Amino acid sequence: MNRHGWSRTTVYAVGAMALLATATGCSGGGDSGAASAALVAPGGTTAPAGSAAPQQGAATPPPSASPAPAEGDAAAWAKWHLTPLPPAPPAPADKPVKLQRTGQVPVFSEVRTADKVVFVTIDDGAEKDPKFVEMLTDLKVPVSMFLTRDIVKDDYGYFKRLQALGNHVHNHTVDHAQLSKVTPEKQKSEVCDAQAALTQQYGTPPLLFRPPYGDGANTPALNTAVQQCGPRAIVLWRESMQIHDMQYQAADKKLRPGDIVLAHFRGPKDLKGETMTQMFGELLARIQEQGFAVARLEDYIAAPAG
Ligand SMILES: [Zn+2]
């Protein structure tokens, strides 16, 4: 037993990185990846509903009723003009991150693992594109959602459809406040009020918290607020998806096993005309090019024992 197992992650070692990441986290959809546009898969766009669907029967059902292809089905990836990712390995029995029920919460931006996997997290919740539900239904790529209450409250149901695919909902504040700029009391309400709303809507208390922009992640005030409100870890990121490419914190601009990747629920208004599914397809292409699978972050985290 290692009751401090979570300390084997990058706990508290991310301060400088978080500052670096502040420039991109949850801010505008700046495109740092223009040079990579040539790497886009042929077409590089989402398939029109039905027209490029794999052979699934004579009828052409509406998109929401399309039977999901089998896992690893190359036709499902072809439908989205993508090369299949390698399958993720089985979830580790001994979780590299072990969360405690009480006390200070760890802050991490990667998970220690030798598996050639990365973890995809998607923030805020502004764009609610039904095609993205179809895409995840087809591809079965796991994602973790960090939702901001006031950005999702007009359509909580959209994210229930993604939750129904096995994806977890986590806490990303009430209204996307920059937490280091507000009082400890306000920090607490930002975390606790979002925790209450997300718990009520999604049926389970969010286990993880992410501060907007990564701001304040390593401050005692925010750690205290998170402890008081229920999440048991603060999760940052190593890469931030823009429109065509990721911004990397690593100088060599390469993914590493266990990296946590940040993306956003964004649509054409924030993506220079690209859609959520186009952006996500490009994210998957960047991961595929580097030979990584996408694993489910929660499969690498042991929640506190009851
Ligand atoms: Zn955000």
Boltz pocket constraint, residues with backbone or C-beta under 6 A from the ligand:
constraints:
  - pocket:
      binder: B
      contacts: [[A, 25], [A, 26], [A, 123], [A, 124], [A, 172], [A, 176], [A, 211], [A, 212], [A, 213]]
      max_distance: 6.0
